[in-house]
Amino acid sequence: MASSKTRQRKLARAKMERQMARRAARVRRRRQLWAGLVVGLVVVLGGTGTVWALGGFSSAKKTPEATGSCLWAPADKTANDKLKDVGTPPTNGESHTGTETMTINLDSGTVVGSINLAKAPCTGASFKYLAGKKFFDGTTCHRLTTADTYLLQCGDPTGTGQGGPLYTYANENLPPAPPEPSASTSTDPSDDASSPPAAKVTYPRGTLAMAAGSDANGSQFYIIYKDTQLPADYTVFGTVAQGLDVIDKIAAAGAVDEQGKPTGDGRPKNGVKVATLTVLPTPSPVPSGSGSPSGSATPSAPTSSSAKS
């Protein structure tokens, strides 16, 4: 009997140990499961926090570099105290189609230009903004060239050639550059073959072009009154529709240097003042047969294909 009871006790103990072992195993599995869930949750929350911190859930931001927008780069006034702060144009919303009319009222007559918004939208936006600020009113056209190049330079509030707004913007609508001249074509041994002259293109009579290259456009611009050879570095933003005869008269009087002596590149002998400069939408064309005078706003055609802009 004793052996029988002992055997029953052993069986009961074994059963109890098995139950305890199974219970402990269940507890361990439950703890492992919860631990895994906690770790997984931490990883998810950590990743979500990182994405949030980096702006992953923020709405898409519009940047000045977005397609169809203009970038106005701040200029350094400490490096050039001739710059004038009038703010900057909007970074988007500029028109990319059609034309606008720029009217320059000089003390010697009126010049009307057509700004090509399809080819130079940011230049058009800048002119419209600055004109709205009366940036050009009361300024002078400080430079006239009458030899080699033929242009009147305007748009500097200081009249020094260094003035402009407190921003710059990139080039637009540059003329196609011709092939660089080959250094081997020169037969003169004194020529420096390592630095051939810069290739030039023709800017036709009547061209309106910015006076700064290297993506540093501001407010100064050229009125080309005779076909002119220049490097293909200047933004062509429009043409003169009316008033080239006014510029011709200014050019005929000549240019002078600081001592008042005649020169091919100096200030106009007869000072040129801009009373007002406005930029407005171009009026709709008048239907044919209305009896209105006809005329072309297109300047003289270039003599070579490289002059087209």
Secondary structure as UniProt FT lines:
FT   HELIX           2..53
FT   TURN            54..57
FT   TURN            64..65
FT   TURN            67..68
FT   STRAND          73..74
FT   TURN            77..79
FT   TURN            81..82
FT   STRAND          83..84
FT   STRAND          99..106
FT   TURN            107..108
FT   STRAND          109..116
FT   TURN            117..119
FT   HELIX           121..132
FT   TURN            133..134
FT   TURN            137..138
FT   STRAND          139..140
FT   STRAND          143..145
FT   STRAND          151..154
FT   TURN            157..158
FT   STRAND          164..165
FT   STRAND          167..169
FT   HELIX           183..185
FT   TURN            189..190
FT   TURN            193..194
FT   STRAND          200..203
FT   TURN            205..206
FT   STRAND          207..210
FT   TURN            214..215
FT   STRAND          221..224
FT   STRAND          228..231
FT   TURN            232..233
FT   STRAND          236..242
FT   HELIX           244..253
FT   STRAND          255..256
FT   TURN            258..259
FT   STRAND          262..263
FT   STRAND          265..268
FT   STRAND          273..281
FT   TURN            288..289
FT   HELIX           305..307
//
